[in-house]
């Protein structure tokens, strides 16, 4: 039986918040259980990868804004843990 919208968990990964990213985030939050991870400082914080892994394990789907280096790791972890992923090219 498919999950109800409220039960679907989305990990929302972004680098910096902008009006466009905020619009998508608010739309998703209205319909799904959403957690956010900002990767703005991922180069200075090596522990962000553990946070990403924990988030991907929690989520049913990973939603990443922009196809940059940070999206590579998000999709890699999604594939390893057999989670669906979406990348917004911007």
KEFI-564004 format. One record per residue: x, y, z of N, C-alpha, C in turn; residue in three letters. Coordinates in steps of 0.05 Angstrom, whole numbers, padded with zeros to 5 digits, always signed. Layout:
! residues N
XYZXYZXYZALA/...
! end
This chain:
! residues 90
+00017-00024+00000+00000+00000+00000+00018+00025+00000UNK/+00013+00044-00018+00030+00068-00019+00027+00085+00005UNK/+00047+00100+00012+00046+00118+00035+00029+00142+00028UNK/+00016+00153+00048+00001+00178+00045+00022+00200+00042UNK/+00013+00223+00031+00031+00245+00027+00045+00253+00053UNK/+00030+00254+00075+00040+00263+00100+00063+00245+00110UNK/+00063+00220+00102+00082+00201+00112+00108+00201+00095UNK/+00108+00213+00072+00131+00213+00055+00151+00233+00067UNK/+00176+00224+00071+00197+00241+00083+00216+00250+00062UNK/+00220+00276+00061+00238+00288+00041+00261+00302+00055UNK/+00285+00296+00046+00309+00311+00055+00314+00332+00034UNK/+00312+00357+00042+00315+00380+00024+00344+00391+00028UNK/+00360+00389+00008+00388+00397+00009+00393+00421-00009UNK/+00405+00441+00003+00410+00466-00013+00436+00478-00003UNK/+00447+00496-00019+00472+00510-00011+00466+00536+00003UNK/+00450+00552-00008+00442+00577+00004+00413+00582-00002UNK/+00398+00594+00016+00370+00598+00012+00365+00623-00006UNK/+00348+00620-00025+00340+00642-00043+00310+00642-00045UNK/+00298+00661-00058+00269+00662-00061+00259+00637-00075UNK/+00272+00628-00096+00263+00604-00111+00265+00579-00094UNK/+00287+00576-00080+00290+00553-00063+00270+00553-00041UNK/+00265+00576-00029+00245+00579-00008+00217+00572-00017UNK/+00210+00579-00042+00184+00572-00053+00181+00542-00054UNK/+00201+00529-00066+00199+00499-00068+00198+00487-00040UNK/+00214+00496-00022+00214+00486+00006+00186+00488+00018UNK/+00174+00511+00016+00147+00516+00028+00126+00498+00015UNK/+00127+00494-00011+00108+00477-00025+00111+00449-00015UNK/+00135+00439-00013+00140+00411-00004+00131+00408+00025UNK/+00136+00428+00042+00129+00426+00071+00099+00425+00075UNK/+00084+00436+00056+00054+00435+00059+00044+00407+00055UNK/+00058+00390+00041+00048+00364+00034+00064+00340+00045UNK/+00088+00345+00054+00105+00323+00062+00121+00330+00088UNK/+00133+00310+00100+00150+00314+00123+00178+00320+00112UNK/+00187+00345+00117+00212+00355+00104+00232+00362+00125UNK/+00257+00353+00121+00280+00362+00137+00299+00376+00117UNK/+00313+00397+00128+00331+00412+00111+00360+00409+00120UNK/+00378+00409+00100+00406+00410+00106+00418+00431+00087UNK/+00431+00451+00099+00446+00471+00084+00475+00462+00081UNK/+00484+00462+00056+00512+00454+00051+00529+00478+00045UNK/+00522+00501+00055+00537+00526+00051+00566+00523+00060UNK/+00570+00509+00082+00597+00508+00094+00608+00480+00092UNK/+00600+00464+00073+00608+00436+00073+00638+00432+00070UNK/+00652+00451+00057+00681+00448+00054+00696+00453+00080UNK/+00684+00468+00098+00697+00473+00123+00688+00454+00145UNK/+00668+00438+00140+00657+00420+00160+00656+00391+00149UNK/+00677+00376+00155+00677+00348+00145+00655+00331+00157UNK/+00643+00339+00179+00622+00323+00192+00596+00325+00177UNK/+00594+00344+00158+00569+00347+00143+00562+00321+00128UNK/+00582+00305+00121+00577+00280+00107+00562+00260+00125UNK/+00568+00260+00150+00553+00243+00169+00525+00253+00172UNK/+00521+00279+00172+00494+00290+00173+00478+00283+00148UNK/+00492+00284+00125+00479+00276+00100+00471+00247+00100UNK/+00489+00230+00109+00483+00201+00110+00459+00196+00128UNK/+00459+00209+00151+00437+00206+00170+00411+00216+00158UNK/+00412+00238+00144+00388+00249+00130+00378+00231+00108UNK/+00396+00220+00092+00388+00203+00070+00376+00177+00081UNK/+00387+00167+00103+00375+00143+00115+00347+00148+00125UNK/+00342+00172+00135+00316+00180+00146+00295+00183+00123UNK/+00304+00194+00101+00286+00203+00080+00277+00180+00061UNK/+00254+00186+00048+00245+00169+00026+00255+00180+00000UNK/+00259+00206-00001+00268+00220-00025+00286+00243-00017UNK/+00307+00247-00033+00326+00269-00028+00322+00289-00051UNK/+00316+00314-00043+00311+00336-00062+00334+00356-00060UNK/+00350+00358-00081+00374+00375-00080+00372+00398-00100UNK/+00378+00422-00091+00378+00445-00108+00406+00449-00119UNK/+00407+00451-00145+00431+00456-00162+00449+00431-00164UNK/+00459+00426-00188+00475+00403-00194+00505+00411-00191UNK/+00513+00415-00166+00541+00422-00160+00554+00398-00147UNK/+00578+00402-00137+00593+00381-00123+00577+00369-00100UNK/+00564+00386-00085+00548+00376-00062+00526+00357-00071UNK/+00515+00362-00095+00494+00344-00105+00505+00317-00112UNK/+00530+00316-00120+00543+00291-00126+00542+00272-00102UNK/+00550+00282-00079+00550+00266-00055+00522+00258-00046UNK/+00503+00276-00049+00476+00271-00041+00465+00248-00058UNK/+00470+00249-00084+00460+00228-00102+00475+00202-00097UNK/+00501+00204-00092+00517+00180-00086+00506+00166-00062UNK/+00501+00180-00040+00490+00168-00016+00462+00157-00021UNK/+00446+00171-00038+00419+00162-00045+00421+00135-00059UNK/+00439+00133-00078+00442+00108-00092+00452+00085-00074UNK/+00471+00091-00057+00481+00071-00039+00459+00059-00021UNK/+00442+00077-00011+00420+00069+00007+00394+00064-00007UNK/+00395+00064-00034+00371+00058-00050+00347+00076-00045UNK/+00354+00102-00044+00333+00123-00041+00330+00138-00067UNK/+00307+00149-00071+00302+00165-00095+00314+00192-00091UNK/+00322+00205-00113+00334+00231-00111+00324+00249-00135UNK/+00322+00274-00129+00314+00294-00149+00335+00317-00147UNK/+00344+00326-00170+00362+00349-00171+00348+00370-00188UNK/+00347+00394-00177+00336+00417-00192+00361+00431-00204UNK/+00361+00433-00230+00384+00445-00244+00385+00475-00241UNK/+00363+00488-00233+00363+00517-00228+00355+00533-00250UNK/
! end
